[in-house]
Amino acid sequence: MQSFLLRAGKAQACRCRSCLTVVKTTIRNVTTGSSTRKPTLSEVVTGCYTAAFGTFAVIDAKFKDKRQDDLEAKISDTKSAIAALQAENAALIAKHADKIEKKKPGSTKGDPRWGSDTEFLPDESSHDPAYFLWDEHGNKLFDKFKTTDYWKTIPVIKRTNYKRLTRWLEEDATSDSAFLGDFSEPDLITRENEVSSFVRSIFSALERNRDSDFQPANLRLRIEGLLAQDYPRFNNADPTEAEQTHSTLRTYLLKGINDNRETTIENICYNLLVSPVPPNGKTYNSLLLQLNQAGYHSIAEQLVLNARSHFRTYRTDYPTAVCLLNHSKEANRTGLFYKYVSMIFSSTEPEALKKWLLSASDRGRYLFEVIIKGLLGLYKFRDAADMLCNSFQLGNIINSWAIVQLFSLCIYALDRNAAMIIVRALAQAPEIIDTLIAREPEIQSIMLHQIKYLVSITRLEDIPERVRDNVLARSGIESQGFDKLVSSLEFHDLRLQIEQIERATTRLYAALSSELSPSELSEEANAAIKDFDFHWTAASPGSWFGNNIMVRSPADPKFTHYTHQDYCEGQSAMKLAIFDRLVTNTIRDSQRIVLETQTAIKEFEKIQEPEKDNTTKEPSSIKVMAPYVSARRKTDAQQLVGWECKTKSPIPDDAYIDLQLKKKIALLESLERSSQVRSVWPS
């Protein structure tokens, strides 16, 4: 077919093999002058085959071109949309550029945050679900305990002020006291090994990270050359030049910390190796602080792990704890801080820790506080509660506001395990509640209610009586100790209510001895005074008004003409009489309630008073709690003398409990009646 078209001049030959064969054959036939012949079947099939597939190829090429145009149009639209989004978000990115961390290795992060700028624990969904038990019981408890005074105790953790913290470290001289003395030869060798181990650990950490942007091969060769020359070589510093020597070492170490990681590592390693004296506590703290500020958290971590002589002894001070806390927060190494805390305050070394606290009680108290605050900042409520219980065992030296902060966060998180730890410690030594409440009078009510909330979170009060002892035993709490804890809370609650009644009574007595204007009187008192004024002006002879004050008639032999002055004096006397009549009942009831309650409290204290022993106690500057004796006192029944005289028989346990409950119920009812009577007169 192709040959026929070619011969007719209506189509051009393609370059395929079949067409060329047909064309050559046709031309040869024409040029040879041979007679015209009909095309063979093979020629016809070949021509048709070639023409059909050529048409298909043209159609496919046009379809591919159209599809390529569509894809290019879609790509162009996508690029335009991405450019529009980038332009739209450019303002927001520029606005929050200071809060975006730089991802370049070795770059400075500016001023890293100590904590949140907003309220502490603002969103419970972003924390460990184990600390938030928001079930039906927790929701009811949360709604019940949400008071104004309680929410004031929720703290706000601020960001780290590195300038202020650095200046504070420079002014603090306590870290140098343990390092300015003479070292023995083994101590110097130990510190030399620590410095060399720290230098080697830096390069080992870099090799593990395999950072392609930083190859420490050449730097490592230079440092290993110093190590091969038996560096470091520490000697005891001259006491007259010790401070200047350590200050010079700190200056050289801190000046070399910059954005260039190679220069920073070389400066730190070189100065530590060639230093003539071992670094002191202030040098370690300042170096750790500056490394965290510059963003070199891996180097700071190696410093903490290798400086055992400073970070792992009982001589650790308050600045060291602050720097370690900051490192744990910045490097996101929450377990490191508690590992350090557990190492210092190990339960296997209570005597060493007690000796250290007795020698430095003030700084020990601050160290306990910063550790508890650090654990709370890391959301480790249970560990903080355990640390607080350790402080109870060593003596109550913690600031009451720090304890209130811990209680508040445990209640806010509804952490039952943390509450169980605290309740267990208080049940073992309920007398610690007396010490806690007596120290800060302004927060007595807050702390008392917080302890009651913690007991409610544990749900130990809701346990049925038949399984109560077994459940308490599995929780590590003795039933008698828990009963004593609950009784102590009820006792202090009643005592606070009595103090409120006494204050109200004092105000009433003061009101009797002072002149009050009508605006200061209650509605009932003003109504009685108006009624008295009406009867005074239009009264019949022989009438009685007020508090048995009689107005005599003019026919009376003893009658005298009342002047205006007499009227004023009589009106004042009558007002005072009415006022006295309104107030006296309240005062009398308050006095009676106070006397009855004080008697009940004395009896309660007598019941709660432990047995006296003849053993002499050693004097101590810090009160150390004695372990709770779980055995029931044998004199419980003998202390209620009146009951024993009437019944002539010992009191069984059930009767003893019923008697105590009746007394408490009667006391609460009397308090309610007193509050109703007191409401007549405005407080």
C-alpha positions in Angstrom: 0.0 0.0 0.0 2.9 2.4 0.8 4.4 1.7 -2.6 1.2 2.5 -4.3 0.9 5.8 -2.5 4.5 6.6 -3.3 4.0 5.9 -6.9 1.0 8.2 -6.9 3.0 11.0 -5.2 0.5 11.3 -2.3 2.7 10.1 0.6 6.3 10.3 1.7 8.3 7.2 2.5 9.2 6.6 6.1 12.6 5.2 7.0 11.5 1.7 8.1 12.9 -1.4 6.6 9.7 -2.5 5.0 9.1 0.8 3.2 12.7 0.9 1.9 12.4 -2.6 0.6 9.2 -1.8 -1.2 10.6 1.4 -2.7 13.8 -0.2 -3.9 11.8 -3.0 -5.5 9.5 -0.6 -7.2 12.3 1.6 -8.5 14.2 -1.4 -9.7 11.2 -2.6 -11.6 10.6 0.8 -13.1 14.2 1.4 -14.1 14.7 -2.1 -15.6 11.8 -1.4 -17.9 10.3 -4.7 -17.0 6.7 -5.2 -17.7 4.2 -4.1 -15.2 3.1 -6.8 -12.8 0.7 -7.1 -9.9 2.0 -6.7 -6.3 2.3 -9.9 -4.5 0.4 -10.8 -1.3 3.5 -10.3 0.8 4.0 -6.8 -0.5 0.4 -5.9 0.2 0.5 -7.3 3.8 3.8 -5.5 4.5 2.4 -2.2 3.2 -0.8 -2.5 5.3 1.1 -3.5 8.4 3.5 -0.6 8.1 0.8 2.0 7.5 -1.4 0.9 10.4 1.5 0.9 13.0 2.7 4.3 11.8 -0.7 5.7 12.4 -0.8 4.2 15.9 2.7 5.8 16.7 1.5 9.2 15.7 -1.6 9.0 17.8 0.4 7.8 20.9 2.9 10.6 20.5 0.1 13.2 20.5 -1.4 11.6 23.6 2.0 11.7 25.4 2.5 15.3 24.5 -1.0 16.2 25.9 -0.4 14.3 29.2 3.0 16.0 29.6 1.4 19.4 29.3 -1.2 18.5 32.0 1.5 17.4 34.4 3.5 20.5 33.9 0.4 22.6 34.6 -0.2 20.7 37.8 3.4 21.2 38.9 3.2 24.9 38.2 0.0 25.2 40.3 1.6 23.3 43.2 4.6 25.5 43.2 2.4 28.6 43.2 0.4 27.3 46.2 3.6 26.5 48.2 5.0 30.0 47.4 1.7 31.5 48.6 1.8 29.6 51.9 5.4 30.6 52.5 4.6 34.2 51.9 1.6 33.9 54.3 3.6 32.4 57.1 6.6 34.6 56.7 5.3 37.1 59.3 4.6 34.4 61.9 8.0 32.8 61.4 9.7 36.2 61.8 7.7 36.9 64.9 8.6 33.6 66.7 12.1 33.3 65.3 13.7 33.8 68.8 11.8 30.8 70.1 12.9 28.4 67.3 15.9 26.3 68.3 18.8 26.4 65.8 19.5 23.0 64.4 23.1 23.8 63.4 25.5 21.8 65.7 27.3 23.9 68.2 25.1 26.9 67.8 24.0 29.0 70.8 20.4 28.7 71.9 20.3 32.1 73.5 18.5 31.9 76.8 17.0 28.4 77.3 13.9 28.2 79.4 14.0 27.0 83.0 10.3 26.1 82.8 7.1 27.3 81.4 6.1 31.0 81.1 2.5 30.0 81.9 0.9 28.3 84.8 2.6 25.1 86.1 1.0 22.0 84.8 -1.6 23.8 82.6 -2.6 20.9 80.5 -2.9 17.4 82.0 -3.1 15.7 78.6 0.5 16.4 77.8 2.0 14.6 80.8 2.3 11.0 81.9 -1.2 9.4 82.2 0.0 7.5 85.3 0.1 10.8 87.3 -3.5 11.8 86.3 -6.2 9.4 87.5 -9.3 11.4 86.3 -11.9 8.8 87.2 -15.3 9.5 88.8 -13.8 9.6 92.3 -11.1 12.0 91.2 -13.5 14.4 89.5 -15.7 14.6 92.6 -12.6 15.1 94.7 -11.3 17.8 92.4 -14.5 19.7 92.4 -14.8 19.5 96.2 -11.3 20.6 97.0 -11.1 23.5 94.4 -10.8 26.4 96.8 -9.3 29.9 96.4 -6.6 29.4 99.0 -5.6 26.1 97.5 -5.1 27.5 94.0 -2.8 30.2 95.3 -0.3 27.5 96.1 0.1 26.4 92.5 3.6 27.8 91.6 4.8 29.3 88.4 8.3 28.2 87.4 10.3 30.9 85.7 13.0 30.6 83.0 16.7 30.5 83.9 18.4 33.9 84.3 22.0 32.9 83.3 23.5 36.3 84.0 22.1 36.4 87.5 23.0 32.7 88.2 26.6 33.3 87.0 27.0 36.3 89.2 25.6 34.4 92.1 28.1 31.6 91.6 30.9 34.1 91.5 29.8 35.7 94.7 29.3 32.4 96.5 32.4 31.1 98.3 31.1 27.9 99.9 32.1 25.7 96.9 35.8 26.5 97.4 36.0 25.5 101.1 36.3 21.8 100.3 39.0 22.2 97.7 41.4 24.9 99.0 43.1 22.6 101.6 46.0 20.3 101.2 45.3 17.1 99.2 47.0 13.8 99.9 48.9 12.0 97.1 46.1 9.6 96.4 43.6 12.4 96.2 45.7 14.2 93.6 46.0 11.0 91.6 42.3 10.5 91.7 41.6 14.0 90.4 44.2 13.5 87.6 42.4 10.3 86.6 39.1 12.1 86.6 40.3 14.9 84.3 42.0 12.5 81.9 38.8 10.3 81.9 36.7 13.4 81.2 38.9 14.4 78.2 38.8 10.9 76.7 35.1 10.6 77.2 34.5 13.7 75.1 36.1 12.1 72.0 34.4 8.8 72.6 31.1 10.5 72.7 31.9 12.4 69.4 32.9 9.1 67.7 29.6 7.5 68.8 27.6 10.4 67.4 29.5 10.2 64.0 28.9 13.8 63.1 30.0 14.3 59.5 30.3 18.1 60.0 33.0 17.7 62.7 36.0 15.3 62.4 38.0 15.4 65.6 40.9 13.4 64.3 43.5 16.1 64.3 42.3 17.6 67.6 42.4 14.1 69.2 46.0 13.7 68.1 47.0 16.9 69.8 45.2 16.1 73.0 46.6 12.5 73.1 50.0 14.0 72.7 49.5 15.9 76.0 48.1 12.7 77.7 51.2 10.8 76.5 53.4 13.3 78.2 51.8 12.4 81.5 49.4 15.3 81.8 47.7 16.4 84.0 50.2 17.0 86.8 48.3 18.4 89.8 50.0 19.8 92.9 48.7 21.5 96.0 48.1 25.2 95.5 49.7 27.8 97.7 47.1 28.9 100.2 48.0 32.6 99.5 47.5 32.2 95.8 44.9 29.5 95.7 41.9 31.8 95.0 43.8 33.6 92.2 44.9 30.3 90.6 41.4 28.9 90.5 40.0 32.2 89.2 42.6 32.3 86.4 41.7 28.7 85.4 38.0 29.6 85.3 38.7 32.6 83.2 40.6 30.6 80.6 38.0 27.8 80.6 34.9 30.0 80.1 36.4 32.4 77.6 37.0 29.6 75.1 33.3 28.5 75.0 31.8 29.8 71.7 29.9 28.7 68.7 32.9 26.9 67.2 32.8 23.4 68.7 36.3 22.4 67.8 37.8 25.5 69.5 35.6 25.0 72.5 36.6 21.4 73.0 40.3 22.1 72.4 40.2 25.0 74.9 38.5 23.0 77.7 40.7 19.9 77.3 44.0 21.8 77.0 43.4 24.1 80.0 42.3 21.2 82.2 45.3 19.1 81.3 47.9 21.8 81.8 46.4 23.3 84.9 48.8 23.1 87.9 45.9 22.6 90.4 42.8 20.4 90.3 39.5 22.3 89.5 37.5 23.3 92.6 33.8 23.3 93.1 33.2 26.7 91.7 35.1 25.9 88.5 33.1 22.7 87.9 29.8 24.5 88.5 30.7 27.5 86.3 31.9 25.2 83.5 28.7 23.1 83.7 26.5 26.2 83.6 28.3 27.8 80.6 28.2 24.5 78.6 24.5 24.2 79.1 23.9 27.8 78.2 26.0 27.4 74.9 24.1 24.2 74.0 26.9 21.7 74.5 24.7 19.3 76.6 26.7 16.2 75.6 30.0 17.7 76.9 28.2 18.8 80.1 26.9 15.3 80.6 30.3 13.8 80.3 31.5 16.4 82.9 28.8 15.3 85.3 29.5 11.6 84.8 33.3 11.9 85.3 33.7 14.6 88.0 33.0 12.1 90.8 35.0 13.9 93.4 32.7 16.9 93.2 29.3 15.7 92.1 29.3 12.4 94.0 30.2 13.2 97.6 28.4 14.3 100.7 30.1 17.7 100.5 27.9 18.7 97.6 26.4 22.1 98.3 23.5 24.2 97.2 25.1 25.8 94.0 26.0 22.3 92.7 22.4 21.1 93.1 21.2 24.1 91.2 23.6 23.6 88.3 22.8 19.9 88.2 19.1 20.7 88.1 19.6 23.1 85.3 21.6 20.6 83.3 18.9 17.9 83.8 16.3 20.3 82.5 18.2 21.6 79.5 19.6 18.3 78.4 16.3 16.5 79.0 18.0 14.0 81.2 15.4 13.7 84.0 16.8 10.4 85.2 20.2 11.8 85.7 19.1 14.3 88.4 17.3 11.7 90.4 20.2 9.3 90.0 22.4 11.9 91.5 19.9 12.6 94.3 19.5 8.9 95.1 23.3 8.6 95.3 23.6 11.5 97.7 20.6 10.7 99.9 20.9 6.9 99.8 19.0 5.1 102.5 22.0 2.9 103.0 24.0 5.8 104.4 21.6 7.6 106.8 24.2 8.3 109.4 26.6 10.0 106.9 23.7 12.2 105.6 22.5 13.0 109.1 26.0 14.0 110.1 26.3 16.3 107.1 22.9 17.9 107.8 23.7 18.4 111.4 26.9 20.2 110.5 25.2 22.4 107.9 21.5 22.4 108.7 20.7 25.7 107.0 22.3 24.7 103.7 21.0 21.2 104.1 17.5 22.6 104.3 18.0 24.6 101.1 19.4 21.6 99.4 16.4 19.5 100.3 14.1 22.3 99.0 15.9 22.7 95.7 15.9 18.9 95.1 12.2 18.7 95.8 11.5 21.7 93.6 13.6 20.1 90.9 11.8 16.8 91.0 8.5 18.6 90.9 9.7 20.6 87.8 10.5 17.2 86.2 7.0 15.9 87.0 8.4 13.3 89.4 5.8 13.7 92.1 6.4 10.3 93.6 10.1 10.8 93.8 9.6 14.2 95.4 7.2 12.7 98.0 9.8 10.0 98.7 12.4 12.8 99.2 10.1 14.6 101.6 9.7 11.4 103.6 13.4 11.1 103.9 13.6 14.6 105.3 11.0 13.6 107.8 13.1 10.7 108.9 16.2 12.9 109.3 14.3 15.7 111.1 11.8 18.3 110.0 14.0 21.0 108.4 12.1 21.7 105.2 10.4 25.1 104.7 6.6 24.7 105.2 5.8 26.5 102.0 7.9 24.0 100.0 5.8 21.2 101.7 2.6 23.1 100.7 3.8 23.3 97.1 4.5 19.5 97.0 1.1 18.7 98.6 -0.6 21.0 96.1 0.9 19.5 93.0 0.2 15.9 94.3 -3.4 16.9 94.9 -3.7 18.6 91.5 -2.3 15.6 89.7 -4.4 13.2 91.8 -1.4 11.0 92.0 -2.5 8.2 94.4 0.9 6.6 94.7 2.5 9.9 95.8 -0.3 10.5 98.2 0.1 7.0 99.6 3.8 7.6 100.2 3.1 10.8 102.2 0.2 9.2 104.1 2.4 6.2 105.0 5.1 8.5 106.4 2.6 10.5 108.4 1.0 7.3 109.7 4.3 6.0 111.0 4.9 9.3 112.9 1.7 11.3 113.3 3.5 13.7 115.7 5.1 15.4 112.7 1.7 17.0 111.9 1.9 18.9 115.1 5.3 20.3 114.1 4.2 21.1 110.6 1.1 23.0 111.6 2.7 24.8 114.5 5.6 26.3 112.4 3.6 28.6 110.1 0.3 29.8 111.7 -0.8 31.6 108.5 -1.0 28.3 106.6 -2.3 26.0 109.3 -5.7 25.7 107.6 -4.2 25.1 104.1 -1.8 22.4 105.2 -4.4 20.7 107.4 -6.9 20.5 104.5 -4.2 19.4 102.1 -3.3 16.4 104.3 -7.0 15.5 104.5 -7.2 15.7 100.7 -4.2 13.4 100.4 -5.9 10.9 102.7 -9.1 11.1 100.6 -7.1 10.5 97.4 -5.7 7.3 98.8 -9.3 6.1 99.5 -8.2 4.4 102.7 -11.1 5.9 104.6 -13.6 4.2 102.3 -12.4 0.6 103.0 -14.9 -1.7 104.6 -14.2 -2.5 108.2 -13.9 -6.3 107.6 -11.0 -5.9 105.1 -9.5 -2.7 106.4 -6.6 -4.2 108.4 -5.5 -6.4 105.5 -5.6 -3.5 102.9 -3.7 -1.2 105.2 -1.1 -4.0 105.8 -0.6 -4.5 102.1 -0.1 -0.8 101.7 2.6 -0.8 104.4 0.5 1.2 106.9 -0.4 0.0 110.4 -4.1 0.3 111.3 -3.4 2.0 114.6 -1.0 4.4 113.1 -3.6 5.4 110.4 -6.3 5.7 113.1 -4.0 8.0 115.1 -3.3 10.1 112.0 -7.1 10.5 111.3 -7.7 11.4 115.0 -4.9 13.9 114.9 -6.4 15.6 111.8 -9.8 15.8 113.5 -8.2 17.2 116.6 -6.5 20.0 114.8 -9.6 20.7 112.8 -11.6 21.1 116.0 -8.8 23.2 117.5 -8.9 25.6 114.5 -12.7 25.9 114.9 -12.3 26.7 118.6 -9.8 29.4 117.8 -12.3 30.9 115.4 -15.0 30.9 118.1 -12.5 32.5 120.6 -11.7 35.2 118.1 -15.4 35.9 117.5 -16.0 36.0 121.3 -13.1 38.5 121.7 -14.7 40.7 119.0 -18.0 40.6 120.8 -16.4 41.6 124.2 -14.6 44.4 122.4 -17.9 45.6 120.8 -19.5 45.8 124.3 -16.9 48.2 125.5 -17.0 50.5 122.5 -19.7 52.8 121.1 -21.2 51.6 117.8 -23.1 53.7 115.3 -26.5 52.4 114.0 -24.8 51.4 110.7 -22.6 49.0 112.6 -25.5 47.3 114.4 -27.5 44.3 113.1 -31.0 44.7 111.7 -32.5 43.1 114.8 -30.7 45.5 117.1 -31.7 48.5 115.0 -35.4 47.4 115.0 -35.3 47.0 118.8 -33.8 50.4 119.2 -36.5 52.0 117.0 -39.1 50.3 119.0 -37.6 51.6 122.2 -37.5 55.2 120.8 -41.2 55.0 120.0 -42.2 53.9 123.5 -39.9 56.4 125.1 -41.7 59.3 123.4 -45.3 58.0 123.8 -45.3 55.7 126.8 -47.9 55.3 129.4 -47.0 55.5 133.1 -45.7 52.4 134.7 -44.6 50.7 131.4 -41.6 48.4 131.3 -39.2 48.7 128.3 -36.0 47.2 127.4 -34.1 45.4 130.1 -36.4 46.1 133.1 -36.0 49.9 132.8 -39.2 51.7 134.0 -40.5 55.2 133.1 -42.2 56.8 136.1 -45.4 58.9 135.7 -45.5 62.6 136.9 -47.9 61.5 139.8 -45.1 59.5 141.3 -43.6 61.1 144.3 -40.1 60.3 143.0 -40.9 61.7 139.6 -38.6 64.5 138.4 -38.9 66.4 135.1 -36.9 64.8 132.4 -34.7 67.3 130.5 -33.2 66.8 127.1 -29.9 65.6 128.7 -31.9 63.1 130.7 -33.5 61.9 127.6 -30.2 61.4 125.8 -28.7 59.6 128.8 -31.7 57.3 129.1 -31.7 56.6 125.4 -28.0 55.7 125.5 -28.5 53.5 128.6 -31.5 51.8 126.9 -29.5 51.1 123.7 -26.7 49.6 125.7 -29.2 47.4 127.5 -30.8 46.2 124.3 -27.4 45.6 122.8 -26.2 43.7 125.9 -29.3 41.6 125.8 -28.8 40.7 122.1 -25.1 39.9 122.6 -25.1 38.2 126.0 -26.7 35.0 124.8 -24.2 34.7 122.0 -21.3 35.3 124.4 -22.7 33.0 127.0 -23.1 30.2 124.4 -19.7 30.8 123.0 -18.1 30.6 126.5 -19.9 27.4 127.2 -18.8 25.9 123.9 -15.3 27.0 124.4 -15.1 25.5 127.9 -16.7 22.2 126.8 -14.5 21.9 123.8 -11.3 22.8 125.8 -12.3 20.0 128.2 -12.8 17.6 125.4 -9.4 18.6 123.9 -7.7 18.1 127.2 -9.3 14.6 127.4 -8.3 14.0 123.8 -4.7 15.0 124.5 -4.7 12.7 127.6 -5.9 9.8 125.5 -3.4 10.5 122.7 -0.5 11.0 125.1 2.0 8.2 124.7 3.5 6.3 127.6 6.3 8.0 129.4 9.6 6.2 129.4 12.5 6.7 131.8 15.1 6.6 129.1 17.1 9.8 128.7 17.3 11.3 125.2 20.4 12.8 123.8 20.2 16.5 123.1 20.1 17.4 119.4 19.8 20.6 117.4 17.4 18.8 115.0 14.4 16.9 116.2 14.6 13.4 114.9 11.3 11.5 114.9 11.0 8.3 116.9 9.5 5.3 115.1 5.8 4.7 115.8 5.0 2.0 118.3 2.1 0.0 116.8 1.1 -1.9 120.0 -2.2 -0.7 121.6 -1.7 1.1 124.9 -3.0 -0.9 127.8 -4.2 2.2 129.6 -6.8 3.2 127.0 -9.7 2.0 129.2 -8.2 3.3 132.4 -7.9 6.9 131.3 -11.7 7.4 131.2 -12.1 7.5 135.0 -15.7 8.5 135.0 -16.9 5.7 132.8 -15.0 3.1 134.8 -16.4 4.4 138.1 -20.0 4.0 136.8 -19.7 0.6 135.1 -17.0 -0.9 137.4 -15.7 -2.8 134.4 -13.1 -2.2 131.7 -14.2 -0.6 128.5 -14.5 -2.8 125.5 -13.1 -1.5 122.2 -16.5 -1.0 120.6 -17.8 0.9 123.6 -14.7 3.0 123.6 -15.1 3.8 119.9 -18.8 4.6 120.3 -18.0 6.9 123.2 -15.4 8.8 121.2 -17.9 9.1 118.2 -20.6 10.4 120.5 -18.3 13.0 121.9 -17.2 14.2 118.5 -20.8 14.3 117.2 -21.9 16.3 120.3 -19.0 18.7 119.9 -19.7 19.3 116.2 -23.4 19.9 116.9 -22.5 22.5 119.6 -20.2 24.1 117.1 -23.0 24.3 114.5 -25.3 25.8 117.1 -22.7 28.4 118.0 -22.2 29.4 114.4 -26.0 29.9 114.0 -26.1 32.1 117.1 -23.0 34.0 116.0 -24.6 34.7 112.7 -27.1 37.1 114.4 -24.2 39.5 115.0 -22.1 40.4 111.9 -18.5 39.3 112.1 
